[in-house]
Amino acid sequence: MNQKKQTQKERTQVQRQAEQAGRQTEQQVAEPPGEVQQQVRLALSDIVGRADRAYAAYIEAQKEAARAYRESELGGEKAYKDNERRAKNARDEAIRQALKVRDEAIEKATAARGEATAQAEQSYRQAVEQIEKTYKDNEQRAKNACDEKIRQALGTCEEAIAQAWKKREQSIGQSWKIYAKDEGKETESRD
């Protein structure tokens, strides 16, 4: 809305200046011949035409600057989303690996328990107690290792998302600073 009002104001201003210049020319030359009046009208028409073209070029440049700032903002948003997606994929892969390692460790512990049980028939009670202890220790280590991997994956993901967010905020902040600076220059140049 403000651009439309500015456009109307500037056009009105240019038209007033052109009309004033025309009146001054008419006042300076009392009754010029028809050919001179025609030349004056053509000169005024040319000035108004150039002013309209200059103003249209200014408006187009302003629109292009706004498009460039928007594209920059969208680029920052896309980079953030890409970083977030990569961080989540890395987290998911780390969790899959941790679960796989845990499952393999539990399988190995189970196999070790079975072998030890088969070999320990003579001293069944002692061997079973020892095997159960080994199994529980291995299972606990596997669970602890899995938990640690999951904690690391979650921490890495959160850090990556935070860094991506920070980069996005910095990018948008810089874009708006440049935009605000350009707007300030345009305001000064109009004054």
C-alpha positions in Angstrom: 0.0 0.0 0.0 2.8 2.4 0.9 4.5 1.8 -2.5 1.3 2.7 -4.3 0.9 5.9 -2.3 4.6 6.7 -2.9 4.1 6.0 -6.6 1.1 8.3 -6.8 2.9 11.0 -4.8 5.9 10.8 -7.0 3.9 10.9 -10.2 1.9 13.8 -8.9 5.1 15.6 -8.0 6.6 15.0 -11.4 3.4 16.2 -13.1 3.3 19.3 -10.9 7.0 20.0 -11.8 6.3 19.5 -15.4 3.2 21.7 -15.3 5.1 24.4 -13.3 7.9 24.3 -15.9 5.3 24.6 -18.6 3.7 27.6 -16.9 7.1 29.3 -16.4 7.9 28.7 -20.1 4.5 30.1 -21.1 5.0 33.1 -18.8 8.5 33.8 -20.2 7.4 33.7 -23.8 4.2 35.8 -24.0 2.7 34.3 -27.1 5.2 32.1 -28.9 4.4 31.0 -32.4 2.6 27.6 -32.7 5.8 25.8 -33.7 7.6 27.0 -30.5 4.6 25.9 -28.4 4.6 22.5 -30.0 8.4 22.2 -29.3 7.8 23.1 -25.6 5.0 20.5 -25.3 7.2 17.9 -26.9 10.0 18.7 -24.5 7.7 18.6 -21.5 6.2 15.3 -22.7 9.7 13.9 -23.2 10.7 15.0 -19.6 7.5 13.4 -18.1 8.1 10.2 -20.2 11.7 9.9 -18.9 10.5 10.6 -15.4 7.9 7.8 -15.7 10.5 5.4 -17.1 13.0 6.2 -14.4 10.3 5.7 -11.7 9.3 2.4 -13.3 12.9 1.2 -13.3 13.2 2.3 -9.6 10.1 0.3 -8.7 11.4 -2.8 -10.6 14.8 -2.6 -8.9 13.0 -2.4 -5.5 11.0 -5.5 -6.4 14.1 -7.3 -7.5 15.9 -6.5 -4.2 12.9 -7.8 -2.3 12.9 -11.0 -4.3 16.6 -11.5 -3.7 16.2 -11.1 0.1 13.3 -13.6 0.0 15.4 -16.1 -2.0 18.2 -15.7 0.5 15.8 -16.3 3.4 14.4 -19.4 1.6 17.9 -20.6 1.0 18.7 -20.3 4.7 15.5 -22.2 5.6 16.4 -25.0 3.1 19.9 -25.3 4.5 18.4 -25.6 8.0 16.0 -28.3 6.9 18.8 -30.2 5.1 21.0 -30.1 8.2 18.1 -31.2 10.4 17.4 -34.1 8.1 21.0 -35.2 8.0 21.3 -35.0 11.7 18.2 -37.1 12.2 19.4 -39.6 9.6 22.8 -39.8 11.5 20.9 -40.3 14.8 18.7 -43.0 13.3 21.8 -44.8 11.9 23.7 -44.6 15.2 20.6 -46.0 17.0 20.4 -48.9 14.5 24.1 -49.7 14.9 23.8 -49.6 18.7 20.8 -51.9 18.6 22.6 -54.3 16.3 25.7 -54.3 18.5 23.5 -55.0 21.5 21.7 -57.8 19.8 24.9 -59.4 18.6 26.4 -59.1 22.1 23.2 -60.7 23.7 23.4 -63.5 21.1 27.0 -64.1 21.9 26.3 -64.1 25.6 23.4 -66.5 25.1 25.6 -68.8 23.0 28.3 -68.7 25.6 25.8 -69.5 28.3 24.6 -72.5 26.3 28.1 -73.9 25.6 29.1 -73.4 29.2 26.0 -75.2 30.5 26.7 -78.2 28.2 30.2 -78.4 29.4 29.4 -78.0 33.1 27.1 -81.0 33.8 29.5 -82.3 36.5 29.5 -79.2 38.6 26.1 -78.0 37.5 25.2 -75.6 40.2 28.6 -73.8 40.3 28.8 -73.6 36.6 25.2 -72.4 36.2 25.7 -69.6 38.8 28.9 -68.5 37.0 27.3 -68.6 33.6 24.3 -66.7 34.7 26.6 -64.1 36.2 28.6 -63.8 33.0 25.4 -63.6 31.0 24.0 -60.8 33.2 27.3 -58.9 33.1 27.5 -59.2 29.3 23.8 -58.2 28.9 24.3 -55.2 31.2 27.4 -54.1 29.3 25.5 -54.5 26.0 22.6 -52.5 27.4 25.0 -49.9 28.8 26.9 -49.7 25.5 23.6 -49.3 23.6 22.4 -46.6 26.0 25.6 -44.8 25.6 25.4 -44.9 21.8 21.8 -43.7 21.9 22.8 -40.8 24.3 25.6 -39.9 22.0 23.4 -40.0 18.9 20.8 -37.8 20.6 23.4 -35.4 21.7 24.9 -35.2 18.3 21.5 -34.7 16.7 20.6 -31.9 19.1 23.9 -30.2 18.6 23.6 -30.4 14.8 20.1 -29.0 14.9 21.2 -26.2 17.2 24.1 -25.3 14.9 21.8 -25.4 11.8 19.3 -23.2 13.6 22.0 -20.7 14.6 23.3 -20.6 11.0 19.8 -20.0 9.8 19.2 -17.2 12.3 22.6 -15.6 11.4 21.8 -15.8 7.7 18.3 -14.3 8.1 19.7 -11.6 10.4 22.4 -10.6 7.9 19.9 -10.5 5.1 17.6 -8.2 7.0 20.4 -6.0 8.1 21.4 -5.6 4.4 17.8 -5.0 3.4 17.3 -2.4 6.2 20.5 -0.7 5.2 19.4 -0.6 1.6 16.0 0.8 2.6 17.8 3.5 4.7 19.9 4.5 1.7 16.8 4.8 -0.5 15.1 7.0 2.1 18.1 9.2 2.3 18.4 9.5 -1.4 14.7 10.5 -1.7 15.2 13.3 0.9 
